[in-house]
Each structure stands twice: as C-alpha cells, then as structure tokens.
Amino acid sequence: MSPETELTEEKLGEWLRRHKEDCKRMRYLKDLYEGRHPIQLMPKKDAWKPDNRIICNHAKYIVDRFNGFFLGIPVKTMHPDAEVAAELEEIQRYNDQDDNNAELSKYCSIYGSGFELLYTDEDAHICITYLSPLECFMIYDDSVARKPLYGVRYYKNSDKETVGSVFTASEIVPFSDKDGLHFGDPVPHYFGGVPLIEYIENEERQGAFEQVESAITGYEKAISEKANDVDYFADAYLLLVGVALDQDDLHFMHSNRVIHVSGLDADQLNAVKVEFLQRPSADATQENLLNRLEDQIFTQSMVANISDEDFGGSSGTALAYKLQPMRDLAASKARKFSSGMNRRWKLIASSPASRMPADAWKDIRYRFTENLPKNLLEEVQTAAQMAGITSRETQLSVISAVDDPQSELEKIAAENGTEPDDALRAERSTEVTADAG
C-alpha cells in the first residue's frame, strides 16, 4: 500500500480477510507436512472391498532433509570487531538462536515464508522468537524498494475473539474485534523499524514441496491401490466346477486347506475344475508408475533422495552431480536468509538495549556450511597434494575438521616456537627458491 495511506480499522479488516484466505493454502501445506493427506478424506469403498490408505510422507522428508542439509550445521555469525562479535554471541546464546533459525527455516520450507519478532523482556534483554505465517503478515509500501510499513500478528483468544498487534516503525498498536474491529492505545518498542521480519524461501513464497504436491498425492493413491490388489489376491474366490458340495464340506475345506472329491468316475473326474478367481494383474504397470512418480518428486523438488540404494555407492564426482541441485537450492535460500538476518541485526543495533554501534550490522558476515558426510582421509590427502601449489591456509581450509585455518596456523606456529607470519614468510621463501631453481 502507499506509505501516505493511513492504516484504518477498515483497511486492517480488509488485510485480515485477505490473509485468512491465503491461510487455506498454508493449512493444506501444514496438513501435508504433518501427515494429514487427501487420501484419508476420499469416500469409503464398500465394506467387502479392500480400502487401504497408505501415507508416504514425502513432504516431511523433503522439508526435514533439505533443512538438515541447509542448517544441520548452524550458521556462523562473524564480525571483525571482537567486542561486537562477543555481543552477537551473547544475544544468540540468550535466545537459543540456532534453534530459532532452524524452526524459522522449517516454516519457510513448509509455507514459503516465516516470521521473526524482536522485543525487549522485563530484564531489558533483546529477545528473538519465530512465528508462523498462519498468524502473521507484512504490509509493504508500493515502491520498488518494498519497505515494510506494518507488521501484523493476530490470534483467537479464549473468548474466540480476534486480538492482535500492529507493529509500526516506532509503536505497537493492539487491536481487537470485540464490539467491532478497533485499535487500542499504542506503546513504543524502541527499535529503529518494524520489529516483525519476514523470511522467505524464494521470491514466489512457495514451500519446498508445493510444486510436487500432485505427485505426492498421486504416489499415495497408486501404492494404496497396489496394496488393495494384494488384498484382493489374498481373498480370491475358489471356483469349483463339476462338484456337488454342501456347507459342511465347504467349511471343512476352508478350515483344513484340503480339497477332497470322492465318488466320481474317470469321466466325471476329468470334468472337475478347481481354481482361484483372480483379477487381471497390472503389477509391472503399477511399479513403473510408482518409480516414475518418485523420480518426479525428487527431481522437481531438487532434494536428493539419500535413501536411494545407488546413492551411497556413487563416486565423488557422481555424488557431486546428484547433490548439485540441492546445493543450488541451499545457496539461493542462504541469500534470502542472509537478507532477513541483516534486517534482524540492523534493528537490534538500533535498540538502546544493544551495546553494538548502530552501523555494526554492515560488517556482519554469515557462514552457511552444507551438512554432508565427510571423508576426512580423502580431505587430508587432497590437502597434502596441495603443498607447494597453494598457501598453507588454503591447504587447511580443505579439511573439514579445521574450523578456523588462521587460528590453526597460529597454533602450529606456537608449537614450533615461531610466529605465524614467520612461518608464512618461510613458506613463501621456500616457494621462491624452488621457482628460481
């Protein structure tokens, strides 16, 4: 909306209606993630027909697998100023920020977006918490900058009334729909902007499995029908032709799994026919369909199927190609996530409760580390082969067990009784001598 337009009760009511409409889509995605799938709501079949409803929760697999890859190793927040770095660490530890980031990232993968709220508690500590997009939305201005004008959070209280808050750049304005939608008295929040922050999975705000929803439901329908066919086979009817049997004979045969026909001559015996009635089998067609749907789910979602039997036996190069789509997806999400975190720290630095300079957020850097199984032996061998080609710092950066190559060089120098700079100069001198030779 235009920044010159006032957010009245009528305007807020319109935005609330629009958000509740979008919540229908998000609740459906939530149901898929939590295992409440459309196949459970299909009309029941006749009592004598098998009616399997098998849930294969690819939605949960995609979200949990991708976020384990993306934030299984927590994002590292760094700053060149030691005092600012210490303040960042203290705020994150106070708020269990690694867990907050993980839950926020999961919301983004389920719904396409997630929200973070900043506030100050009774001890004057800056607090950070994550919120579901089912209860929050942002209102941006209509310029190309799309600056946040208002953040809105609302919910139903114990009296079934809609209550909530509008967050402006300077105030928190409560509202309620009791006796008609109306605002309450505003209170200041002391952050330098709207303290509700939206994080997005992608620019389209689509969840990680939203594009493959139809393939997931199709897969469950196909595998359920396959289970029905197995039940049909187990309950197949026995056809007896040319044999007169009473109920006692049939009961005996059913109980003892024995078919005994007596008192027939040779011609009558040749006319006897005993077989099971079976439906035509489409097992090969069903298997092809299931395999095609499963491939489609993981290909379109760009999340690797780690449980694939061929995955673990792949070579390093083949494994890299299989993981490349998920790496691309994670890199794109890291850029969106970094944008949200920049706004988080910018707002925190603007608060009087923060000990950071107001512009300290500009120098904050983030390190996202892919959570992959590591082959330490292979990494060490690769690092050893880089000797004389790259610097020692670059060599050490190849080894995943070394978190900080520069710090590791300082430890090596201390053990050898030299300064890190002396070690590096000696290394460069050796390289120059070798080149001259």
FENFENMO-V948626 format. One record per residue. N is the residue number from 1. RES is the residue in three letters. PHI is phi in whole degrees, -180 to 180 (none if undefined). BURIAL is + if it has 9 or more other C-alpha atoms within 8 Angstrom, else -. Layout:
BEGIN
n=N res=RES phi=PHI burial=BURIAL
n=N res=RES phi=PHI burial=BURIAL
END
This chain:
BEGIN
n=1 res=MET phi=none burial=-
n=2 res=SER phi=-68 burial=-
n=3 res=PRO phi=-64 burial=-
n=4 res=GLU phi=-82 burial=-
n=5 res=THR phi=-83 burial=-
n=6 res=GLU phi=-78 burial=-
n=7 res=LEU phi=-85 burial=-
n=8 res=THR phi=-87 burial=-
n=9 res=GLU phi=-60 burial=+
n=10 res=GLU phi=-66 burial=-
n=11 res=LYS phi=-65 burial=-
n=12 res=LEU phi=-63 burial=+
n=13 res=GLY phi=-60 burial=+
n=14 res=GLU phi=-66 burial=-
n=15 res=TRP phi=-65 burial=-
n=16 res=LEU phi=-63 burial=-
n=17 res=ARG phi=-65 burial=-
n=18 res=ARG phi=-65 burial=-
n=19 res=HIS phi=-68 burial=+
n=20 res=LYS phi=-62 burial=-
n=21 res=GLU phi=-66 burial=-
n=22 res=ASP phi=-70 burial=-
n=23 res=CYS phi=-64 burial=+
n=24 res=LYS phi=-61 burial=-
n=25 res=ARG phi=-64 burial=-
n=26 res=MET phi=-68 burial=+
n=27 res=ARG phi=-67 burial=+
n=28 res=TYR phi=-64 burial=-
n=29 res=LEU phi=-65 burial=+
n=30 res=LYS phi=-63 burial=+
n=31 res=ASP phi=-63 burial=+
n=32 res=LEU phi=-61 burial=+
n=33 res=TYR phi=-65 burial=+
n=34 res=GLU phi=-89 burial=-
n=35 res=GLY phi=93 burial=+
n=36 res=ARG phi=-102 burial=-
n=37 res=HIS phi=-108 burial=+
n=38 res=PRO phi=-58 burial=-
n=39 res=ILE phi=-62 burial=+
n=40 res=GLN phi=-73 burial=-
n=41 res=LEU phi=-98 burial=-
n=42 res=MET phi=-68 burial=-
n=43 res=PRO phi=-58 burial=-
n=44 res=LYS phi=-71 burial=-
n=45 res=LYS phi=-84 burial=-
n=46 res=ASP phi=-57 burial=-
n=47 res=ALA phi=-59 burial=-
n=48 res=TRP phi=-85 burial=-
n=49 res=LYS phi=-100 burial=-
n=50 res=PRO phi=-61 burial=+
n=51 res=ASP phi=-141 burial=-
n=52 res=ASN phi=-76 burial=-
n=53 res=ARG phi=-134 burial=+
n=54 res=ILE phi=-91 burial=+
n=55 res=ILE phi=-101 burial=-
n=56 res=CYS phi=-115 burial=-
n=57 res=ASN phi=-80 burial=+
n=58 res=HIS phi=-65 burial=-
n=59 res=ALA phi=-61 burial=+
n=60 res=LYS phi=-66 burial=+
n=61 res=TYR phi=-60 burial=-
n=62 res=ILE phi=-63 burial=+
n=63 res=VAL phi=-65 burial=+
n=64 res=ASP phi=-70 burial=+
n=65 res=ARG phi=-66 burial=+
n=66 res=PHE phi=-67 burial=+
n=67 res=ASN phi=-74 burial=+
n=68 res=GLY phi=-65 burial=+
n=69 res=PHE phi=-71 burial=+
n=70 res=PHE phi=-78 burial=+
n=71 res=LEU phi=-130 burial=+
n=72 res=GLY phi=-59 burial=+
n=73 res=ILE phi=-98 burial=+
n=74 res=PRO phi=-56 burial=-
n=75 res=VAL phi=-64 burial=+
n=76 res=LYS phi=-99 burial=-
n=77 res=THR phi=-105 burial=+
n=78 res=MET phi=-127 burial=+
n=79 res=HIS phi=-149 burial=+
n=80 res=PRO phi=-67 burial=-
n=81 res=ASP phi=-85 burial=-
n=82 res=ALA phi=-62 burial=-
n=83 res=GLU phi=-68 burial=-
n=84 res=VAL phi=-66 burial=+
n=85 res=ALA phi=-60 burial=+
n=86 res=ALA phi=-66 burial=-
n=87 res=GLU phi=-66 burial=+
n=88 res=LEU phi=-60 burial=+
n=89 res=GLU phi=-64 burial=-
n=90 res=GLU phi=-65 burial=-
n=91 res=ILE phi=-63 burial=+
n=92 res=GLN phi=-68 burial=+
n=93 res=ARG phi=-67 burial=-
n=94 res=TYR phi=-63 burial=-
n=95 res=ASN phi=-104 burial=+
n=96 res=ASP phi=49 burial=-
n=97 res=GLN phi=-67 burial=+
n=98 res=ASP phi=-60 burial=+
n=99 res=ASP phi=-69 burial=-
n=100 res=ASN phi=-59 burial=+
n=101 res=ASN phi=-63 burial=+
n=102 res=ALA phi=-64 burial=+
n=103 res=GLU phi=-69 burial=+
n=104 res=LEU phi=-64 burial=+
n=105 res=SER phi=-65 burial=+
n=106 res=LYS phi=-66 burial=+
n=107 res=TYR phi=-57 burial=+
n=108 res=CYS phi=-61 burial=+
n=109 res=SER phi=-74 burial=+
n=110 res=ILE phi=-82 burial=+
n=111 res=TYR phi=-100 burial=+
n=112 res=GLY phi=100 burial=+
n=113 res=SER phi=-158 burial=+
n=114 res=GLY phi=-151 burial=+
n=115 res=PHE phi=-130 burial=+
n=116 res=GLU phi=-130 burial=+
n=117 res=LEU phi=-117 burial=+
n=118 res=LEU phi=-104 burial=+
n=119 res=TYR phi=-157 burial=+
n=120 res=THR phi=-115 burial=+
n=121 res=ASP phi=-85 burial=-
n=122 res=GLU phi=-68 burial=-
n=123 res=ASP phi=-98 burial=-
n=124 res=ALA phi=65 burial=-
n=125 res=HIS phi=-93 burial=-
n=126 res=ILE phi=-77 burial=+
n=127 res=CYS phi=-117 burial=+
n=128 res=ILE phi=-131 burial=+
n=129 res=THR phi=-141 burial=+
n=130 res=TYR phi=-99 burial=+
n=131 res=LEU phi=-135 burial=+
n=132 res=SER phi=-78 burial=+
n=133 res=PRO phi=-69 burial=+
n=134 res=LEU phi=-72 burial=-
n=135 res=GLU phi=-124 burial=+
n=136 res=CYS phi=-138 burial=+
n=137 res=PHE phi=-158 burial=+
n=138 res=MET phi=-111 burial=+
n=139 res=ILE phi=-118 burial=+
n=140 res=TYR phi=-102 burial=+
n=141 res=ASP phi=-77 burial=+
n=142 res=ASP phi=-95 burial=+
n=143 res=SER phi=-87 burial=-
n=144 res=VAL phi=-68 burial=-
n=145 res=ALA phi=-74 burial=-
n=146 res=ARG phi=50 burial=-
n=147 res=LYS phi=-75 burial=-
n=148 res=PRO phi=-70 burial=+
n=149 res=LEU phi=-94 burial=+
n=150 res=TYR phi=-143 burial=+
n=151 res=GLY phi=-116 burial=+
n=152 res=VAL phi=-127 burial=+
n=153 res=ARG phi=-127 burial=+
n=154 res=TYR phi=-148 burial=+
n=155 res=TYR phi=-165 burial=-
n=156 res=LYS phi=-94 burial=+
n=157 res=ASN phi=-86 burial=-
n=158 res=SER phi=-65 burial=-
n=159 res=ASP phi=-94 burial=-
n=160 res=LYS phi=66 burial=-
n=161 res=GLU phi=-97 burial=+
n=162 res=THR phi=-82 burial=+
n=163 res=VAL phi=-128 burial=+
n=164 res=GLY phi=-179 burial=+
n=165 res=SER phi=-141 burial=+
n=166 res=VAL phi=-106 burial=+
n=167 res=PHE phi=-101 burial=+
n=168 res=THR phi=-101 burial=+
n=169 res=ALA phi=-68 burial=+
n=170 res=SER phi=-135 burial=+
n=171 res=GLU phi=-136 burial=+
n=172 res=ILE phi=-115 burial=+
n=173 res=VAL phi=-111 burial=+
n=174 res=PRO phi=-73 burial=+
n=175 res=PHE phi=-147 burial=+
n=176 res=SER phi=-153 burial=+
n=177 res=ASP phi=-102 burial=+
n=178 res=LYS phi=-70 burial=-
n=179 res=ASP phi=60 burial=-
n=180 res=GLY phi=94 burial=-
n=181 res=LEU phi=-64 burial=+
n=182 res=HIS phi=-152 burial=+
n=183 res=PHE phi=-88 burial=+
n=184 res=GLY phi=-103 burial=-
n=185 res=ASP phi=-81 burial=-
n=186 res=PRO phi=-75 burial=-
n=187 res=VAL phi=-132 burial=-
n=188 res=PRO phi=-74 burial=-
n=189 res=HIS phi=-116 burial=+
n=190 res=TYR phi=70 burial=-
n=191 res=PHE phi=-97 burial=+
n=192 res=GLY phi=-85 burial=+
n=193 res=GLY phi=163 burial=-
n=194 res=VAL phi=-66 burial=+
n=195 res=PRO phi=-80 burial=+
n=196 res=LEU phi=-101 burial=+
n=197 res=ILE phi=-118 burial=+
n=198 res=GLU phi=-98 burial=+
n=199 res=TYR phi=-108 burial=+
n=200 res=ILE phi=-126 burial=+
n=201 res=GLU phi=-73 burial=+
n=202 res=ASN phi=-159 burial=+
n=203 res=GLU phi=-65 burial=-
n=204 res=GLU phi=-82 burial=-
n=205 res=ARG phi=56 burial=+
n=206 res=GLN phi=-107 burial=+
n=207 res=GLY phi=-69 burial=+
n=208 res=ALA phi=-66 burial=+
n=209 res=PHE phi=-113 burial=+
n=210 res=GLU phi=-64 burial=-
n=211 res=GLN phi=-71 burial=+
n=212 res=VAL phi=-112 burial=+
n=213 res=GLU phi=-58 burial=+
n=214 res=SER phi=-67 burial=-
n=215 res=ALA phi=-69 burial=+
n=216 res=ILE phi=-65 burial=+
n=217 res=THR phi=-68 burial=+
n=218 res=GLY phi=-66 burial=+
n=219 res=TYR phi=-63 burial=+
n=220 res=GLU phi=-66 burial=+
n=221 res=LYS phi=-65 burial=+
n=222 res=ALA phi=-66 burial=+
n=223 res=ILE phi=-74 burial=+
n=224 res=SER phi=-69 burial=+
n=225 res=GLU phi=-65 burial=+
n=226 res=LYS phi=-66 burial=+
n=227 res=ALA phi=-65 burial=+
n=228 res=ASN phi=-61 burial=+
n=229 res=ASP phi=-64 burial=-
n=230 res=VAL phi=-64 burial=-
n=231 res=ASP phi=-66 burial=+
n=232 res=TYR phi=-60 burial=+
n=233 res=PHE phi=-65 burial=+
n=234 res=ALA phi=-66 burial=-
n=235 res=ASP phi=-104 burial=-
n=236 res=ALA phi=-62 burial=+
n=237 res=TYR phi=-79 burial=-
n=238 res=LEU phi=-93 burial=-
n=239 res=LEU phi=-100 burial=+
n=240 res=LEU phi=-117 burial=+
n=241 res=VAL phi=-116 burial=-
n=242 res=GLY phi=83 burial=-
n=243 res=VAL phi=-129 burial=-
n=244 res=ALA phi=-98 burial=-
n=245 res=LEU phi=-129 burial=-
n=246 res=ASP phi=-96 burial=-
n=247 res=GLN phi=-63 burial=-
n=248 res=ASP phi=-65 burial=-
n=249 res=ASP phi=-64 burial=-
n=250 res=LEU phi=-64 burial=+
n=251 res=HIS phi=-65 burial=-
n=252 res=PHE phi=-63 burial=+
n=253 res=MET phi=-63 burial=+
n=254 res=HIS phi=-67 burial=-
n=255 res=SER phi=-77 burial=-
n=256 res=ASN phi=-108 burial=-
n=257 res=ARG phi=56 burial=-
n=258 res=VAL phi=-129 burial=-
n=259 res=ILE phi=-112 burial=-
n=260 res=HIS phi=-126 burial=-
n=261 res=VAL phi=-117 burial=-
n=262 res=SER phi=-124 burial=-
n=263 res=GLY phi=74 burial=-
n=264 res=LEU phi=-116 burial=-
n=265 res=ASP phi=-82 burial=-
n=266 res=ALA phi=-62 burial=-
n=267 res=ASP phi=-66 burial=-
n=268 res=GLN phi=-66 burial=+
n=269 res=LEU phi=-65 burial=-
n=270 res=ASN phi=-67 burial=-
n=271 res=ALA phi=-85 burial=-
n=272 res=VAL phi=-75 burial=+
n=273 res=LYS phi=-133 burial=-
n=274 res=VAL phi=-127 burial=-
n=275 res=GLU phi=-160 burial=-
n=276 res=PHE phi=-90 burial=-
n=277 res=LEU phi=-83 burial=-
n=278 res=GLN phi=-126 burial=-
n=279 res=ARG phi=-74 burial=-
n=280 res=PRO phi=-60 burial=-
n=281 res=SER phi=-92 burial=-
n=282 res=ALA phi=-125 burial=-
n=283 res=ASP phi=-61 burial=-
n=284 res=ALA phi=-64 burial=-
n=285 res=THR phi=-63 burial=-
n=286 res=GLN phi=-64 burial=+
n=287 res=GLU phi=-63 burial=-
n=288 res=ASN phi=-62 burial=-
n=289 res=LEU phi=-65 burial=+
n=290 res=LEU phi=-62 burial=+
n=291 res=ASN phi=-65 burial=-
n=292 res=ARG phi=-66 burial=-
n=293 res=LEU phi=-66 burial=+
n=294 res=GLU phi=-65 burial=+
n=295 res=ASP phi=-60 burial=-
n=296 res=GLN phi=-63 burial=+
n=297 res=ILE phi=-61 burial=+
n=298 res=PHE phi=-80 burial=+
n=299 res=THR phi=-70 burial=+
n=300 res=GLN phi=-73 burial=-
n=301 res=SER phi=-77 burial=+
n=302 res=MET phi=65 burial=+
n=303 res=VAL phi=-108 burial=+
n=304 res=ALA phi=-69 burial=+
n=305 res=ASN phi=-89 burial=-
n=306 res=ILE phi=-65 burial=-
n=307 res=SER phi=-79 burial=-
n=308 res=ASP phi=-60 burial=-
n=309 res=GLU phi=-63 burial=-
n=310 res=ASP phi=-87 burial=-
n=311 res=PHE phi=-70 burial=+
n=312 res=GLY phi=-68 burial=-
n=313 res=GLY phi=-91 burial=-
n=314 res=SER phi=-74 burial=+
n=315 res=SER phi=-71 burial=-
n=316 res=GLY phi=-58 burial=-
n=317 res=THR phi=-69 burial=-
n=318 res=ALA phi=-64 burial=-
n=319 res=LEU phi=-65 burial=+
n=320 res=ALA phi=-62 burial=-
n=321 res=TYR phi=-66 burial=-
n=322 res=LYS phi=-68 burial=-
n=323 res=LEU phi=-89 burial=+
n=324 res=GLN phi=-59 burial=-
n=325 res=PRO phi=-60 burial=+
n=326 res=MET phi=-69 burial=+
n=327 res=ARG phi=-66 burial=+
n=328 res=ASP phi=-62 burial=-
n=329 res=LEU phi=-64 burial=+
n=330 res=ALA phi=-67 burial=+
n=331 res=ALA phi=-65 burial=-
n=332 res=SER phi=-65 burial=+
n=333 res=LYS phi=-68 burial=+
n=334 res=ALA phi=-62 burial=+
n=335 res=ARG phi=-66 burial=-
n=336 res=LYS phi=-66 burial=+
n=337 res=PHE phi=-67 burial=+
n=338 res=SER phi=-62 burial=+
n=339 res=SER phi=-61 burial=-
n=340 res=GLY phi=-66 burial=+
n=341 res=MET phi=-69 burial=-
n=342 res=ASN phi=-60 burial=+
n=343 res=ARG phi=-67 burial=+
n=344 res=ARG phi=-56 burial=+
n=345 res=TRP phi=-74 burial=+
n=346 res=LYS phi=-64 burial=+
n=347 res=LEU phi=-68 burial=+
n=348 res=ILE phi=-64 burial=+
n=349 res=ALA phi=-65 burial=+
n=350 res=SER phi=-82 burial=+
n=351 res=SER phi=-83 burial=+
n=352 res=PRO phi=-63 burial=-
n=353 res=ALA phi=-78 burial=-
n=354 res=SER phi=-92 burial=+
n=355 res=ARG phi=-100 burial=-
n=356 res=MET phi=-91 burial=-
n=357 res=PRO phi=-61 burial=-
n=358 res=ALA phi=-62 burial=-
n=359 res=ASP phi=-102 burial=-
n=360 res=ALA phi=-65 burial=+
n=361 res=TRP phi=-62 burial=+
n=362 res=LYS phi=-66 burial=-
n=363 res=ASP phi=-100 burial=-
n=364 res=ILE phi=-74 burial=+
n=365 res=ARG phi=-123 burial=-
n=366 res=TYR phi=-121 burial=+
n=367 res=ARG phi=-120 burial=-
n=368 res=PHE phi=-97 burial=+
n=369 res=THR phi=-116 burial=+
n=370 res=GLU phi=-65 burial=+
n=371 res=ASN phi=-89 burial=+
n=372 res=LEU phi=-122 burial=-
n=373 res=PRO phi=-62 burial=-
n=374 res=LYS phi=-108 burial=-
n=375 res=ASN phi=-105 burial=-
n=376 res=LEU phi=-63 burial=+
n=377 res=LEU phi=-61 burial=-
n=378 res=GLU phi=-64 burial=-
n=379 res=GLU phi=-64 burial=+
n=380 res=VAL phi=-65 burial=+
n=381 res=GLN phi=-63 burial=-
n=382 res=THR phi=-64 burial=+
n=383 res=ALA phi=-63 burial=+
n=384 res=ALA phi=-64 burial=-
n=385 res=GLN phi=-73 burial=-
n=386 res=MET phi=-87 burial=+
n=387 res=ALA phi=-60 burial=+
n=388 res=GLY phi=84 burial=-
n=389 res=ILE phi=-103 burial=-
n=390 res=THR phi=-124 burial=-
n=391 res=SER phi=-71 burial=-
n=392 res=ARG phi=-66 burial=+
n=393 res=GLU phi=-63 burial=+
n=394 res=THR phi=-67 burial=+
n=395 res=GLN phi=-56 burial=+
n=396 res=LEU phi=-67 burial=+
n=397 res=SER phi=-67 burial=+
n=398 res=VAL phi=-74 burial=+
n=399 res=ILE phi=-89 burial=+
n=400 res=SER phi=-67 burial=+
n=401 res=ALA phi=-72 burial=-
n=402 res=VAL phi=-99 burial=+
n=403 res=ASP phi=-76 burial=-
n=404 res=ASP phi=-130 burial=-
n=405 res=PRO phi=-58 burial=+
n=406 res=GLN phi=-63 burial=-
n=407 res=SER phi=-64 burial=-
n=408 res=GLU phi=-66 burial=+
n=409 res=LEU phi=-63 burial=+
n=410 res=GLU phi=-65 burial=+
n=411 res=LYS phi=-66 burial=-
n=412 res=ILE phi=-63 burial=+
n=413 res=ALA phi=-63 burial=+
n=414 res=ALA phi=-65 burial=+
n=415 res=GLU phi=-66 burial=-
n=416 res=ASN phi=-88 burial=-
n=417 res=GLY phi=74 burial=-
n=418 res=THR phi=-126 burial=+
n=419 res=GLU phi=-88 burial=+
n=420 res=PRO phi=-56 burial=+
n=421 res=ASP phi=-65 burial=-
n=422 res=ASP phi=-64 burial=-
n=423 res=ALA phi=-64 burial=+
n=424 res=LEU phi=-67 burial=+
n=425 res=ARG phi=-65 burial=-
n=426 res=ALA phi=-63 burial=-
n=427 res=GLU phi=-63 burial=-
n=428 res=ARG phi=-66 burial=-
n=429 res=SER phi=-63 burial=-
n=430 res=THR phi=-62 burial=-
n=431 res=GLU phi=-64 burial=+
n=432 res=VAL phi=-65 burial=-
n=433 res=THR phi=-60 burial=-
n=434 res=ALA phi=-65 burial=-
n=435 res=ASP phi=-64 burial=-
n=436 res=ALA phi=-64 burial=-
n=437 res=GLY phi=-63 burial=-
END
